[in-house]
Amino acid sequence: MEKDSGVSTVLSEVLMIALVLILVPVATISLMNQLPEDRVPTVTIKPDISSDSIFFYHKGGDYVRNESIKLIIRAKDLANKDKETIYTHMDFNITWKGNPTSLFDLGSELTIKKDTIEKKGVDFSKIKDVRFIAKNTVLYTYQI
């Protein structure tokens, strides 16, 4: 009786390919779960306040997407009570050397006007502090 060794060779190769096709996705998924989360940006900000606006200048560090920026202004409201008001990218203007952009990056200037602040019932002259928040982390607190 003749031995047919070709069948076991083909079968073993099919089993090896099946094993590889199963282990590669498992290993990939395991490694993807080990990736670090997004880090909090590091930004150097220079604040300024005038009689009709609050300015934040980006002096260096990482960029921040406009959509992720929030400003929280703590002030007395018009009824002389403490109030925290949240402003999003829809409420302020970001320019980069005069050109609008989708990033708060080096050379950018964020401006929030007095009338925008007072529309939400905040007394501009009684602002205590402004918190600059990105990715749910306070990057800068400007106390007035």
C-alpha positions as CSV (number, residue, x, y, z in Angstrom):
1,M,0.0,0.0,0.0
2,E,1.3,3.4,-1.0
3,K,1.4,6.3,1.4
4,D,0.0,9.6,0.1
5,S,1.9,12.3,2.1
6,G,0.6,15.2,0.0
7,V,-2.7,15.3,1.8
8,S,-1.3,16.0,5.2
9,T,1.0,18.7,3.8
10,V,-1.9,20.6,2.2
11,L,-4.0,20.2,5.3
12,S,-1.3,21.5,7.5
13,E,-0.7,24.5,5.3
14,V,-4.5,25.3,5.4
15,L,-4.5,25.0,9.1
16,M,-1.4,27.3,9.4
17,I,-3.1,30.0,7.2
18,A,-6.3,29.8,9.2
19,L,-4.3,30.2,12.4
20,V,-2.5,33.2,11.1
21,L,-5.8,34.8,9.9
22,I,-7.2,34.4,13.3
23,L,-4.1,35.5,15.3
24,V,-3.2,38.6,13.3
25,P,-6.5,40.5,14.0
26,V,-6.4,39.4,17.7
27,A,-2.9,40.8,18.1
28,T,-3.8,44.0,16.2
29,I,-6.8,44.6,18.4
30,S,-4.8,44.0,21.5
31,L,-2.1,46.5,20.4
32,M,-4.6,49.1,19.4
33,N,-6.1,49.1,22.9
34,Q,-2.6,49.9,24.3
35,L,-2.3,53.2,22.4
36,P,-2.1,56.2,24.7
37,E,-5.0,58.7,24.7
38,D,-4.8,62.2,23.2
39,R,-2.6,64.4,25.4
40,V,-3.7,67.7,26.7
41,P,-2.2,70.5,24.6
42,T,0.5,72.8,26.1
43,V,-0.1,76.4,25.1
44,T,1.5,79.7,26.1
45,I,-1.3,82.3,26.2
46,K,-1.0,86.0,26.8
47,P,-4.2,87.6,27.9
48,D,-5.3,91.2,27.5
49,I,-8.4,93.2,28.3
50,S,-9.5,96.5,26.9
51,S,-12.6,98.6,27.5
52,D,-14.6,96.6,24.9
53,S,-13.0,93.2,24.5
54,I,-11.0,90.3,26.1
55,F,-8.1,89.0,24.0
56,F,-6.0,85.8,24.2
57,Y,-2.8,85.7,22.1
58,H,-1.2,82.3,21.2
59,K,2.5,82.9,22.0
60,G,3.7,79.3,21.5
61,G,3.1,75.6,22.1
62,D,0.6,73.3,20.6
63,Y,-2.3,74.3,18.4
64,V,-5.9,73.9,19.6
65,R,-8.9,73.3,17.3
66,N,-11.5,76.1,17.6
67,E,-14.3,73.7,18.2
68,S,-12.7,72.4,21.3
69,I,-12.2,75.8,23.0
70,K,-14.5,77.1,25.6
71,L,-14.2,80.2,27.7
72,I,-15.8,80.3,31.1
73,I,-16.3,83.9,32.4
74,R,-17.0,84.3,36.1
75,A,-18.5,87.7,36.9
76,K,-21.3,89.5,38.6
77,D,-24.4,89.4,36.5
78,L,-26.6,92.4,36.0
79,A,-28.5,91.6,39.2
80,N,-25.1,91.6,41.1
81,K,-25.0,87.9,41.7
82,D,-22.0,85.6,40.9
83,K,-22.5,83.9,37.6
84,E,-20.4,81.5,35.4
85,T,-21.1,81.8,31.7
86,I,-19.8,79.4,29.1
87,Y,-18.8,80.7,25.7
88,T,-18.0,78.4,22.8
89,H,-16.3,78.9,19.4
90,M,-19.6,80.3,18.1
91,D,-19.4,83.3,20.5
92,F,-15.9,84.5,19.8
93,N,-13.7,85.4,16.9
94,I,-10.3,83.8,16.2
95,T,-8.0,85.4,13.7
96,W,-4.5,84.5,12.5
97,K,-2.8,87.7,11.4
98,G,-6.2,88.9,10.0
99,N,-7.2,85.6,8.4
100,P,-9.8,83.2,9.9
101,T,-8.6,79.7,10.5
102,S,-9.9,76.5,12.1
103,L,-7.0,76.4,14.6
104,F,-5.9,78.5,17.5
105,D,-2.2,78.4,16.7
106,L,1.0,80.4,17.0
107,G,0.2,84.0,16.1
108,S,-3.6,83.6,16.5
109,E,-5.7,86.0,18.5
110,L,-8.9,85.0,20.2
111,T,-11.3,88.0,20.8
112,I,-14.5,88.0,22.7
113,K,-16.4,91.4,22.5
114,K,-18.1,93.2,25.4
115,D,-21.5,93.1,23.7
116,T,-21.2,89.2,23.3
117,I,-20.6,88.9,27.0
118,E,-23.3,91.3,28.0
119,K,-25.9,89.6,25.8
120,K,-25.7,86.7,28.2
121,G,-26.5,88.9,31.2
122,V,-22.9,89.4,32.4
123,D,-21.7,92.8,33.6
124,F,-18.4,93.3,31.6
125,S,-17.0,95.7,34.2
126,K,-17.4,93.1,37.0
127,I,-15.5,90.2,35.4
128,K,-13.5,88.3,38.0
129,D,-11.7,85.7,35.9
130,V,-11.8,84.0,32.5
131,R,-10.9,80.4,32.1
132,F,-9.5,79.2,28.8
133,I,-10.6,75.5,28.3
134,A,-9.6,73.0,25.6
135,K,-10.3,69.3,25.6
136,N,-12.1,69.6,28.9
137,T,-8.9,70.9,30.6
138,V,-8.3,74.4,31.9
139,L,-5.3,75.6,30.0
140,Y,-5.2,79.2,31.4
141,T,-7.0,81.2,34.0
142,Y,-6.9,85.0,33.7
143,Q,-7.8,86.8,36.9
144,I,-8.8,90.4,36.6
